[in-house]
Amino acid sequence: MTDIQCPQCGHLALSVATRCPRCGHEFSAELLQPLPASPERAWLRPALLAAAGVAVVGGLALLAPGAAPAPPSSSPVPTAAPPADRPVASPPAPARTEPLPAAEPPPATGTVRRWATNWINVRRNRGMGGTRVRVLQPGEAVLVDSLVRGWYRVVTDGRTQGYAHRRWLAAAPPASAP
């Protein structure tokens, strides 16, 4: 669509408008003839059309069954697409985080001592989306239990603090520097 210019305030309005959106001035019939496209915005329409075309073609390529390019392979074995009558498996659902119960007592047995290998965030839930409730310092010892999906439950001072990922908790204390 092209624009028309309001004779009262100079504001640009769409060519289908009968009144100025800024001042409310009613346009006469001769004003309803559109202005020529401005040269500084002349490139905009082809660029938008090209971008929309690329987006549509890309979306169709993603939606087309079996149209995804195969990953590069070092072996000459051909890969076959799944039969059309069998559904393609969807990716696994993201891991759900479970909230930390407020009055959950730590277990009496089954705890083991682990040492922080770096600065570690202890989170309210198992998973990276959990809120940080505490930070362990490098070399700090904590008791852990119930390893689920790579996350230990952290117990300190007889209370459940939260959860920390096992990658950052070592089974042995850090070696002292010489």
ZILIN-V972208 format. One record per pair of residues at least 24 apart in sequence whose ideal C-beta (glycine too) atoms are under 6 Angstrom apart, sorted by the first residue. I is the first residue (numbers start at 1). J is the second residue. Records with the same first field share a line. If there is no record, write none. Layout:
I=J  J
This chain:
2=34
3=35
4=31  35
95=127  149
97=125  126  127  129  130
100=124
104=160
106=155  160
107=145
110=145
111=143  145  155
112=144
113=141  143
114=144  169
115=141  170  173
116=140
117=168  170
118=168
120=164  168
122=154  161  162  164
123=162  163
124=162
126=151  163
133=162
134=161
139=174
